[in-house]
């Protein structure tokens, strides 16, 4: 989130739209309160700037009273939009406030998990530095967590790509491009930022390397228009043997046709020994370079490479684990530290202990 007051509101609004899409009255009101609470936490130096802190604020013993105290004690410090949105919430009737709180809490349920709270409370990388310094960020999920953490992934990827495509890069200060390599891309769910950005990301030196099982998987998430947008804006398309006819037929169409000669013979209807009455016609017809059934039957060690402005290429796969050139470049597995669940009680005790230490170790006033 930007530190500039104007851009700060814009950034938080984008996050709230990802977490609580525009649906009904309650979502609209919950987004407004989320914006106010988040801006208040950003302004308060004693608070952690995280989704988990928003959850703890909204699930405190008396959230209405606590937010009223915020306006009384920090009203002159917090962002004007934070003051306005929190004040608007406090002016609602009890029943309406309860509905807003319930909607916001249900949308933030994922961050009530102490492990997720801990993992998202701090970061050892800065998206703003991606184009300045070579950086590699690994995001790994086990299959049993893909569906549950879908919203978390959407927030991260869409926020990152939106930030990286905010302004044209300065090649002197930002010499590097950024590539998002996403395996099983459709399992992340529909991300409108990617659907729209595929057409202009390239101009901001942001590239997408998307891996999907088949086109039907992409179509199921983004429908026909979205699927066609991804395929038509891809500079490189690499395909292996397809497992279903729809994908194989689309690949056959993308590969294109070739011209072949077709011969036809004619002969008299009745028996005739005169050879001159028999004719042969040769015509040129269009035939698919690869028929759908040929795409399905493509050998496992072959692939089709489609490059923008170039004819299709049929080639053999490179198996990196059998090629010395690539095996020599392999790096050891990245160390993944054990995630310690966030405990707000322990954090509070540490802060109180720190304050006591500062008080007891204050220098004496020697006159």
C-alpha positions as CSV (number, residue, x, y, z in Angstrom):
1,X,0.0,0.0,0.0
2,X,1.4,3.4,-1.0
3,X,2.4,5.9,1.7
4,X,0.9,8.8,-0.3
5,X,-2.5,9.8,1.1
6,X,-4.3,9.8,-2.2
7,X,-2.8,6.6,-3.6
8,X,-3.2,4.9,-0.2
9,X,-7.0,5.1,-0.5
10,X,-6.9,3.8,-4.0
11,X,-4.7,0.8,-3.0
12,X,-6.9,-0.2,-0.1
13,X,-10.1,0.1,-2.2
14,X,-8.6,-2.3,-4.7
15,X,-7.9,-4.8,-2.0
16,X,-11.4,-4.5,-0.5
17,X,-12.9,-5.1,-4.0
18,X,-10.9,-8.3,-4.3
19,X,-12.0,-9.6,-0.9
20,X,-15.6,-8.3,-1.0
21,X,-16.7,-8.1,-4.6
22,X,-19.6,-5.8,-5.5
23,X,-22.7,-7.8,-4.9
24,X,-25.2,-6.3,-2.5
25,X,-25.8,-3.6,0.1
26,X,-23.9,-5.5,2.9
27,X,-20.8,-6.0,0.8
28,X,-20.7,-2.3,-0.1
29,X,-21.0,-1.2,3.5
30,X,-18.4,-3.8,4.6
31,X,-16.0,-2.5,2.0
32,X,-16.5,1.0,3.3
33,X,-15.8,-0.1,6.9
34,X,-12.8,-2.2,5.8
35,X,-11.3,0.9,4.1
36,X,-11.8,3.0,7.2
37,X,-10.4,0.4,9.6
38,X,-7.4,-0.3,7.4
39,X,-6.5,3.4,7.0
40,X,-6.8,3.8,10.8
41,X,-4.3,0.8,11.4
42,X,-1.9,2.3,8.8
43,X,-1.9,5.6,10.7
44,X,-1.5,4.0,14.2
45,X,2.2,3.2,14.7
46,X,1.4,0.8,17.5
47,X,-0.6,-1.5,15.2
48,X,0.5,-4.2,12.9
49,X,-0.4,-3.4,9.2
50,X,-1.9,-6.7,8.3
51,X,-5.2,-8.5,7.5
52,X,-4.9,-10.3,10.8
53,X,-4.9,-7.0,12.7
54,X,-8.1,-6.0,10.8
55,X,-9.7,-9.2,11.9
56,X,-8.6,-8.7,15.6
57,X,-10.0,-5.2,15.5
58,X,-13.3,-6.3,14.1
59,X,-13.6,-9.2,16.5
60,X,-12.7,-7.3,19.7
61,X,-15.0,-7.4,22.7
62,X,-16.9,-4.2,21.8
63,X,-15.9,-3.1,18.3
64,X,-18.4,-0.2,18.2
65,X,-17.0,1.3,21.4
66,X,-13.4,0.7,20.4
67,X,-13.9,2.4,17.0
68,X,-15.6,5.3,18.8
69,X,-12.5,5.6,21.0
70,X,-10.3,5.7,17.9
71,X,-12.2,8.7,16.5
72,X,-11.9,10.5,19.9
73,X,-8.2,9.7,20.4
74,X,-6.8,9.6,16.9
75,X,-9.4,11.6,15.0
76,X,-6.8,14.3,14.1
77,X,-4.2,11.8,13.0
78,X,-5.9,9.2,10.9
79,X,-6.8,9.7,7.2
80,X,-9.9,11.9,6.6
81,X,-11.5,9.0,4.7
82,X,-10.9,6.7,7.6
83,X,-12.6,9.1,10.0
84,X,-15.5,9.6,7.6
85,X,-16.1,5.9,7.0
86,X,-15.8,4.8,10.6
87,X,-18.1,7.7,11.7
88,X,-20.7,6.6,9.0
89,X,-20.6,3.1,10.5
90,X,-21.1,4.3,14.0
91,X,-24.1,6.4,13.0
92,X,-26.0,3.3,11.8
93,X,-28.6,1.5,13.8
94,X,-27.5,-1.5,15.9
95,X,-29.1,-4.1,13.6
96,X,-27.5,-2.5,10.5
97,X,-24.1,-2.3,12.3
98,X,-24.4,-6.0,13.2
99,X,-25.0,-6.9,9.5
100,X,-22.0,-4.9,8.3
101,X,-19.7,-6.5,11.0
102,X,-20.9,-10.0,10.1
103,X,-20.4,-9.5,6.4
104,X,-16.9,-8.1,6.9
105,X,-15.9,-10.8,9.3
106,X,-17.1,-13.6,7.0
107,X,-15.0,-12.1,4.1
108,X,-11.9,-12.0,6.3
109,X,-12.4,-15.5,7.8
110,X,-9.3,-16.9,6.1
111,X,-7.0,-14.5,8.0
112,X,-8.4,-15.6,11.3
113,X,-6.2,-18.6,10.9
114,X,-3.1,-17.9,13.0
115,X,-0.7,-19.5,10.5
116,X,-2.1,-17.4,7.6
117,X,-2.1,-14.3,9.9
118,X,1.6,-14.9,10.7
119,X,2.6,-15.6,7.1
120,X,0.9,-12.4,5.9
121,X,1.8,-10.1,8.8
122,X,5.3,-9.3,7.4
123,X,7.3,-9.7,4.2
124,X,11.0,-10.1,3.4
125,X,10.6,-8.8,-0.2
126,X,9.2,-5.6,-1.7
127,X,7.2,-5.7,-4.9
128,X,8.4,-2.1,-5.7
129,X,12.0,-3.6,-6.0
130,X,11.1,-6.4,-8.5
131,X,12.1,-4.3,-11.5
132,X,15.2,-2.8,-9.8
133,X,16.8,-5.9,-8.3
134,X,16.7,-9.5,-9.5
135,X,14.3,-11.3,-7.1
136,X,12.7,-14.7,-7.1
137,X,9.6,-15.3,-5.0
138,X,8.3,-18.9,-4.6
139,X,4.6,-19.4,-3.8
140,X,3.8,-23.1,-3.0
141,X,0.5,-24.6,-2.0
142,X,-0.3,-28.2,-1.3
143,X,-3.2,-29.6,-3.4
144,X,-5.5,-29.8,-0.3
145,X,-5.1,-26.0,0.3
146,X,-5.5,-24.7,-3.2
147,X,-9.3,-24.1,-3.0
148,X,-9.2,-22.8,0.6
149,X,-6.4,-20.3,-0.1
150,X,-7.7,-19.2,-3.5
151,X,-8.7,-15.7,-2.2
152,X,-5.3,-15.2,-0.7
153,X,-3.6,-16.0,-3.9
154,X,-5.9,-13.8,-5.9
155,X,-5.2,-10.8,-3.6
156,X,-1.4,-11.3,-3.9
157,X,-1.2,-11.9,-7.7
158,X,-3.7,-9.2,-8.7
159,X,-2.2,-6.6,-6.3
160,X,1.3,-7.4,-7.6
161,X,0.4,-7.1,-11.3
162,X,-1.6,-4.0,-10.7
163,X,1.3,-2.3,-9.0
164,X,3.8,-3.4,-11.6
165,X,1.7,-2.0,-14.4
166,X,1.0,1.3,-12.7
167,X,3.6,3.3,-14.6
168,X,6.0,2.7,-17.5
169,X,9.3,1.4,-16.3
170,X,12.4,3.6,-16.3
171,X,15.0,1.3,-17.9
172,X,17.9,3.0,-16.0
173,X,16.4,2.5,-12.6
174,X,14.3,-0.6,-13.4
175,X,16.3,-2.7,-15.9
176,X,14.5,-6.0,-15.2
177,X,11.2,-7.4,-16.3
178,X,9.0,-9.5,-14.1
179,X,7.6,-12.9,-15.1
180,X,4.8,-14.7,-13.3
181,X,5.1,-18.4,-13.8
182,X,1.9,-20.0,-12.7
183,X,1.3,-23.8,-12.8
184,X,-2.3,-25.0,-12.8
185,X,-3.3,-21.4,-13.5
186,X,-7.1,-21.9,-13.6
187,X,-7.2,-23.4,-10.1
188,X,-6.5,-19.9,-8.8
189,X,-10.0,-18.9,-9.8
190,X,-11.1,-16.0,-12.0
191,X,-8.7,-13.0,-11.8
192,X,-10.1,-10.1,-13.8
193,X,-6.8,-8.2,-13.5
194,X,-5.1,-11.0,-15.5
195,X,-7.9,-11.2,-18.0
196,X,-7.7,-7.5,-18.8
197,X,-4.0,-7.1,-18.3
198,X,-2.9,-9.8,-20.7
199,X,-3.4,-7.2,-23.5
200,X,-1.1,-4.5,-22.0
201,X,1.2,-6.2,-19.4
202,X,3.9,-6.6,-22.1
203,X,4.3,-2.8,-22.4
204,X,5.1,-2.6,-18.7
205,X,7.6,-5.5,-18.9
206,X,5.3,-7.8,-17.0
207,X,5.0,-11.3,-18.6
208,X,2.7,-14.2,-17.8
209,X,3.9,-17.8,-18.1
210,X,0.6,-19.8,-17.6
211,X,0.4,-23.6,-17.5
212,X,-3.0,-25.3,-18.0
213,X,-4.1,-28.8,-18.5
214,X,-6.4,-28.1,-21.4
215,X,-8.4,-25.3,-22.9
216,X,-11.7,-26.5,-21.3
217,X,-10.2,-25.9,-17.9
218,X,-9.4,-22.3,-18.9
219,X,-12.8,-21.9,-20.6
220,X,-14.6,-23.1,-17.4
221,X,-13.0,-20.3,-15.4
222,X,-13.0,-17.4,-17.9
223,X,-15.6,-18.6,-20.5
224,X,-15.1,-18.4,-24.3
225,X,-14.2,-14.7,-24.4
226,X,-11.7,-14.9,-21.6
227,X,-10.1,-18.1,-23.0
228,X,-9.8,-16.5,-26.5
229,X,-8.2,-13.4,-25.0
230,X,-5.5,-15.4,-23.2
231,X,-4.7,-17.4,-26.3
232,X,-4.8,-14.6,-28.8
233,X,-2.5,-12.4,-26.7
234,X,0.1,-15.1,-26.0
235,X,3.3,-14.6,-28.0
236,X,4.4,-18.2,-27.4
237,X,2.0,-21.2,-27.1
238,X,3.5,-24.7,-26.4
239,X,1.2,-27.7,-26.5
240,X,1.6,-31.4,-25.9
241,X,-0.7,-34.3,-26.8
242,X,-4.3,-33.3,-25.9
243,X,-6.5,-35.5,-23.9
244,X,-9.9,-34.3,-25.1
245,X,-11.3,-33.6,-28.6
246,X,-12.2,-30.0,-27.9
247,X,-8.6,-29.0,-27.0
248,X,-7.2,-31.1,-29.9
249,X,-9.6,-29.5,-32.4
250,X,-8.6,-26.0,-31.2
251,X,-4.9,-26.9,-31.5
252,X,-5.5,-28.2,-35.0
253,X,-7.1,-24.9,-36.0
254,X,-4.3,-22.9,-34.5
255,X,-1.7,-24.9,-36.3
256,X,-3.4,-24.1,-39.6
257,X,-3.8,-25.8,-43.0
258,X,-1.6,-26.9,-45.9
259,X,-2.4,-27.4,-49.6
260,X,-2.3,-30.9,-50.9
261,X,-3.1,-32.4,-54.3
262,X,-6.2,-34.5,-54.5
263,X,-6.7,-37.0,-57.4
264,X,-10.0,-38.2,-58.6
265,X,-10.8,-40.8,-61.3
266,X,-13.8,-41.2,-63.5
267,X,-14.9,-44.1,-65.8
268,X,-17.9,-45.1,-67.9
269,X,-20.8,-46.4,-66.1
270,X,-20.8,-49.6,-68.3
271,X,-17.8,-51.8,-69.2
272,X,-15.6,-50.2,-71.7
273,X,-12.2,-51.4,-73.0
274,X,-11.4,-47.9,-74.3
275,X,-8.9,-46.4,-71.9
276,X,-9.3,-42.9,-73.4
277,X,-12.8,-42.8,-71.9
278,X,-11.3,-42.9,-68.4
279,X,-10.2,-39.5,-66.9
280,X,-8.1,-38.3,-64.0
281,X,-8.6,-35.0,-62.3
282,X,-6.0,-33.3,-60.0
283,X,-7.1,-30.5,-57.7
284,X,-5.6,-28.6,-54.8
285,X,-7.4,-28.7,-51.5
286,X,-6.9,-27.5,-48.0
287,X,-6.0,-30.0,-45.3
288,X,-5.2,-29.5,-41.7
289,X,-1.5,-29.7,-40.9
290,X,-2.5,-31.8,-37.9
291,X,-5.9,-33.3,-37.6
292,X,-7.5,-33.4,-34.1
293,X,-6.9,-37.1,-33.9
294,X,-3.2,-36.6,-34.8
295,X,-2.9,-34.0,-32.0
296,X,-4.4,-36.6,-29.5
297,X,-1.9,-39.2,-30.8
298,X,1.1,-36.9,-30.6
299,X,4.1,-38.9,-29.1
300,X,4.9,-38.1,-25.5
301,X,8.3,-36.8,-26.4
302,X,7.0,-34.3,-29.1
303,X,5.5,-30.9,-28.8
304,X,4.0,-28.1,-31.0
305,X,5.4,-24.6,-30.6
306,X,3.3,-21.7,-31.9
307,X,5.2,-18.4,-32.0
308,X,3.6,-15.1,-33.1
309,X,4.4,-14.3,-36.8
310,X,6.1,-17.6,-37.3
311,X,4.9,-20.9,-38.8
312,X,4.2,-23.7,-36.3
313,X,7.1,-25.8,-35.1
314,X,7.0,-29.5,-34.3
315,X,9.9,-30.4,-32.1
316,X,11.1,-32.8,-29.4
317,X,10.8,-32.0,-25.7
318,X,13.8,-31.2,-23.7
319,X,13.9,-33.3,-20.5
320,X,16.0,-31.2,-18.3
321,X,16.8,-34.1,-15.9
322,X,18.4,-35.9,-18.8
323,X,20.4,-32.9,-20.2
324,X,23.7,-32.1,-18.6
325,X,23.4,-28.4,-19.7
326,X,20.3,-28.1,-17.5
327,X,21.2,-30.5,-14.7
328,X,24.5,-28.5,-14.1
329,X,22.3,-25.4,-13.4
330,X,20.0,-27.0,-10.9
331,X,19.9,-25.3,-7.5
332,X,19.2,-27.1,-4.2
333,X,15.6,-26.9,-2.9
334,X,14.7,-23.6,-1.3
335,X,14.6,-23.7,2.5
336,X,11.1,-23.2,3.8
337,X,11.2,-22.0,7.5
338,X,8.6,-23.4,9.9
339,X,5.8,-20.9,10.3
340,X,5.0,-20.0,13.9
341,X,1.3,-19.2,14.4
342,X,0.6,-15.6,15.4
343,X,-0.5,-15.2,19.1
344,X,-1.9,-11.7,19.8
345,X,-1.6,-12.3,23.6
346,X,2.1,-13.1,23.3
347,X,2.6,-10.0,21.0
348,X,0.8,-7.8,23.6
349,X,3.0,-9.1,26.4
350,X,6.2,-8.5,24.4
351,X,5.1,-4.9,23.7
352,X,4.3,-4.3,27.4
353,X,7.7,-5.8,28.4
354,X,9.5,-3.6,25.9
355,X,7.8,-0.5,27.3
356,X,8.7,-1.5,30.8
357,X,12.3,-2.0,29.7
358,X,12.4,1.4,28.1
359,X,11.0,3.0,31.2
360,X,13.5,1.3,33.7
361,X,16.5,1.9,31.5
362,X,15.8,5.6,30.8
363,X,19.0,7.6,31.5
364,X,19.2,9.5,34.7
365,X,19.1,13.3,34.6
366,X,22.5,14.4,35.9
367,X,22.7,18.0,36.8
